[in-house]
Amino acid sequence: MAAGPIVVSDRVSVPESAIEWKAVRSSGPGGQNVNKLSTKIQMWIDLNQVQGLAPDEPARVSDFLKSRLDAVGRLLVSCQETRDQAQNVELCRAKVAELIRAALVRQKTRKRTRPTRASKQRRVEEKRRRSERLQNRRAED
């Protein structure tokens, strides 16, 4: 199985010491294979040990991944897509790299804009039509 660091980008990587994983029984179809083999992988990543992050990035990464963190603050990723333990380990490692990569992307700040004259006119026109429609319904009663 793959050992070594998880390379996220040219400057960011997760050292092997920050990775902890365990094989557990997988759920779902698989016949006797499910009952005998532990192919599902649960992987924990200590985000404090991720190397190459800029000073502001650790907080951004943990905030982005807060729903996936355990009580200790480690990132939890699991994979049971295949019946092969080694493949599931590789898929978990790829998932970790992708999650950290996504967390490092800076979101653009939204610039406030004012409504255009045409959009204001459309809004008022739609309000007028709606009002007429309701008045027509009242007149029929």
C-alpha positions in Angstrom: 0.0 0.0 0.0 1.0 3.5 -0.6 3.3 5.0 2.0 4.8 8.4 2.1 3.4 11.9 2.1 0.3 13.0 0.3 1.3 15.7 -2.3 -1.4 18.4 -2.5 0.4 20.9 -4.6 4.0 21.8 -5.4 4.4 23.5 -2.0 1.8 21.8 0.2 2.0 18.2 1.4 0.7 16.0 4.2 3.6 14.2 5.9 3.2 10.4 6.6 3.3 11.2 10.4 0.0 13.1 10.0 -1.8 10.2 8.4 -3.6 7.6 10.4 -5.8 5.0 8.8 -7.8 1.9 9.7 -9.5 -0.8 7.7 -13.0 -1.7 8.8 -15.8 -3.9 7.5 -17.5 -2.4 4.5 -21.3 -2.1 4.1 -23.4 -2.9 1.1 -23.4 -5.7 -1.4 -20.5 -8.1 -1.8 -21.6 -11.5 -0.6 -19.2 -13.4 1.6 -16.5 -10.8 0.8 -18.3 -8.2 3.0 -18.4 -10.6 6.0 -14.8 -11.7 5.8 -12.7 -8.8 4.7 -12.1 -5.3 6.0 -11.9 -3.2 2.8 -13.4 0.1 3.9 -10.8 2.6 4.8 -11.1 5.3 7.4 -8.3 7.9 7.3 -7.6 10.7 9.8 -5.4 13.6 8.8 -3.9 15.9 11.5 -4.3 19.3 9.8 -1.8 20.9 12.2 1.0 18.9 10.6 0.2 19.8 6.9 3.4 21.3 5.5 3.9 24.3 3.2 0.8 26.3 4.3 1.0 30.1 4.4 0.3 31.7 7.8 -3.4 32.4 7.0 -4.1 29.1 5.3 -4.4 26.7 8.3 -7.4 28.6 9.6 -9.0 28.7 6.2 -8.5 24.9 5.6 -10.0 24.0 9.0 -12.9 26.4 8.5 -13.6 25.0 5.0 -13.5 21.4 6.3 -15.2 21.9 9.7 -18.1 19.5 8.9 -15.5 16.7 8.3 -13.4 17.2 11.4 -13.6 14.9 14.4 -13.6 16.0 18.1 -9.8 16.2 18.1 -9.8 18.4 15.0 -8.5 15.8 12.5 -9.9 15.5 9.0 -11.9 12.2 8.6 -12.2 10.7 5.1 -13.5 7.2 4.4 -13.8 5.2 1.2 -15.5 1.9 0.4 -15.9 2.3 -3.3 -14.0 -0.9 -4.3 -13.6 -4.3 -2.8 -9.8 -3.9 -2.7 -8.3 -2.4 0.4 -5.2 -1.0 -1.4 -7.4 0.8 -4.0 -9.5 2.3 -1.2 -6.4 3.6 0.5 -5.3 5.3 -2.7 -8.8 6.8 -3.2 -8.8 8.1 0.3 -5.4 9.7 -0.3 -6.7 11.3 -3.5 -9.8 12.6 -1.7 -7.6 14.2 1.1 -5.5 16.0 -1.5 -8.6 17.2 -3.4 -10.3 18.5 -0.2 -7.2 20.4 0.9 -6.7 21.7 -2.6 -10.3 23.0 -2.7 -9.9 24.6 0.8 -6.9 26.5 -0.4 -8.8 28.2 -3.3 -9.5 31.8 -2.3 -13.2 32.7 -2.9 -13.7 36.0 -4.7 -15.3 38.7 -2.6 -18.7 39.8 -3.9 -18.9 43.4 -5.0 -22.1 45.2 -4.3 -23.9 46.4 -7.4 -26.9 48.5 -7.9 -30.0 47.4 -9.9 -30.1 48.7 -13.5 -32.9 51.0 -14.7 -34.3 48.2 -16.9 -34.4 45.7 -14.0 -36.3 48.3 -11.9 -38.7 48.8 -14.7 -39.2 45.0 -15.1 -39.9 44.7 -11.4 -42.5 47.5 -11.4 -44.1 46.2 -14.5 -44.4 42.7 -13.0 -45.9 44.1 -9.8 -48.5 46.0 -12.0 -49.4 42.8 -13.9 -49.8 40.8 -10.7 -52.0 43.5 -9.2 -54.2 43.6 -12.3 -54.5 39.8 -12.2 -55.6 39.8 -8.6 -58.1 42.7 -9.2 -59.6 40.8 -12.1 -60.1 37.8 -9.9 -61.9 39.9 -7.3 -64.2 41.4 -10.0 -65.4 38.0 -11.0 -66.7 37.0 -7.6 
